[in-house]
């Protein structure tokens, strides 16, 4: 049913992801699914912004975040060698998540949400935008 699971994480707030990770692993084991963990870093590719940074800044940032994401997966997953990782760039994390899900034929996105209160969930959080735009099923995991 769910062969490709996508789990977006915010490396600045990893505590939010703990419950989502547990659920993703359980679903993956049940359906023999693949898990991809992604994170999104700001895109400095706009010419005006890019002029303020050395030429290789984005490559170096991407490399460092990729290493951090792999360390995160190694520490939090039961079988980290079976988990794929990817670092995306974009000004809107939710757009990067939806684009990745569409391009890679994801069946289920399991996304942590900061909102403890449902009224806040519908006020523009990334999770809400993903739910509205995703090409697949989305499970929002609240703290």
C-alpha positions as CSV (number, residue, x, y, z in Angstrom):
1,X,0.0,0.0,0.0
2,X,2.7,2.5,1.0
3,X,6.0,1.7,-0.8
4,X,7.6,5.1,-0.6
5,X,7.4,7.0,2.6
6,X,8.8,10.6,2.9
7,X,9.7,12.0,6.3
8,X,10.6,15.7,6.2
9,X,12.6,16.9,9.3
10,X,13.7,20.2,10.6
11,X,17.2,19.7,11.8
12,X,16.8,22.8,14.0
13,X,13.9,21.2,15.9
14,X,14.6,17.5,15.9
15,X,12.5,16.8,19.0
16,X,9.4,17.3,16.9
17,X,10.4,14.4,14.7
18,X,10.8,11.7,17.3
19,X,7.2,10.5,17.2
20,X,7.0,10.8,13.4
21,X,10.1,8.7,13.1
22,X,8.6,5.9,15.3
23,X,5.5,5.9,13.2
24,X,7.4,5.9,9.9
25,X,9.4,3.0,11.0
26,X,6.3,1.0,12.1
27,X,4.5,1.7,8.8
28,X,7.6,0.9,6.8
29,X,8.1,-2.4,8.6
30,X,4.4,-3.3,8.1
31,X,4.3,-2.5,4.4
32,X,8.0,-3.3,3.6
33,X,8.3,0.3,2.5
34,X,11.3,2.6,1.7
35,X,11.8,5.6,3.9
36,X,13.4,8.8,2.7
37,X,14.2,11.5,5.2
38,X,14.6,15.0,3.7
39,X,15.4,18.4,5.1
40,X,15.1,21.7,3.3
41,X,17.7,24.5,3.5
42,X,17.2,28.1,2.3
43,X,18.0,28.7,-1.4
44,X,20.5,31.5,-1.9
45,X,20.4,31.0,-5.6
46,X,18.8,34.3,-6.4
47,X,21.4,36.5,-8.1
48,X,20.9,39.4,-5.7
49,X,21.3,37.2,-2.7
50,X,24.1,35.0,-4.2
51,X,26.3,38.1,-4.7
52,X,26.7,38.4,-0.9
53,X,28.2,34.9,-0.5
54,X,31.3,33.2,-1.8
55,X,30.7,31.1,-4.9
56,X,30.9,27.7,-3.1
57,X,28.8,28.7,-0.1
58,X,25.7,26.6,-1.2
59,X,27.8,23.6,-2.1
60,X,29.5,23.7,1.3
61,X,26.3,24.3,3.2
62,X,24.6,21.4,1.3
63,X,27.6,19.1,2.1
64,X,27.5,20.0,5.8
65,X,23.7,19.6,6.1
66,X,23.8,16.3,4.3
67,X,26.4,15.0,6.8
68,X,24.3,16.3,9.7
69,X,21.2,14.6,8.3
70,X,23.0,11.3,7.9
71,X,24.2,11.5,11.6
72,X,20.6,12.3,12.6
73,X,19.3,9.2,10.8
74,X,22.1,7.0,12.2
75,X,21.1,8.1,15.7
76,X,17.3,7.8,15.4
77,X,16.5,4.9,13.2
78,X,16.6,1.2,14.0
79,X,18.0,0.3,10.5
80,X,19.7,3.5,9.3
81,X,21.4,1.8,6.4
82,X,17.9,1.2,4.9
83,X,16.9,4.9,5.1
84,X,17.7,7.3,2.2
85,X,18.5,10.9,2.9
86,X,18.2,14.0,0.7
87,X,18.8,17.7,1.2
88,X,16.7,20.1,-0.8
89,X,17.0,23.8,-1.3
90,X,14.1,26.2,-1.4
91,X,12.6,29.3,0.0
92,X,9.5,27.4,1.1
93,X,10.0,24.0,2.8
94,X,6.5,22.9,2.0
95,X,7.0,23.5,-1.7
96,X,10.2,21.5,-1.7
97,X,8.5,18.6,0.1
98,X,5.6,18.5,-2.3
99,X,7.8,18.7,-5.3
100,X,10.0,15.9,-4.0
101,X,6.9,13.7,-3.3
102,X,5.6,14.3,-6.8
103,X,8.9,13.7,-8.6
104,X,9.7,10.5,-6.6
105,X,6.2,9.0,-6.6
106,X,5.9,9.0,-2.8
107,X,2.9,7.2,-1.4
108,X,2.8,8.7,2.1
109,X,4.3,11.7,3.7
110,X,4.6,11.5,7.5
111,X,5.2,15.1,8.7
112,X,5.7,16.3,12.2
113,X,3.7,19.4,13.2
114,X,4.6,22.1,15.7
115,X,0.9,22.8,16.5
116,X,-0.5,21.2,19.6
117,X,-3.8,22.9,19.0
118,X,-5.8,22.2,15.8
119,X,-6.7,25.9,15.3
120,X,-3.0,26.7,15.0
121,X,-2.5,23.9,12.5
122,X,-4.8,25.6,10.0
123,X,-3.1,29.0,10.2
124,X,-0.3,28.5,7.7
125,X,2.1,25.9,9.1
126,X,4.3,23.9,6.7
127,X,2.3,20.8,7.5
128,X,-0.9,22.4,6.5
129,X,0.5,23.5,3.1
130,X,1.8,20.0,2.5
131,X,-1.6,18.5,3.3
132,X,-3.3,20.9,0.9
133,X,-0.9,20.3,-2.0
134,X,0.6,16.9,-1.7
135,X,0.1,14.4,-4.5
136,X,-0.3,11.5,-2.0
137,X,-1.6,10.7,1.5
138,X,-0.2,12.8,4.3
139,X,-0.1,11.8,8.0
140,X,0.4,14.8,10.3
141,X,2.0,13.8,13.6
142,X,1.4,16.2,16.4
143,X,3.6,16.4,19.6
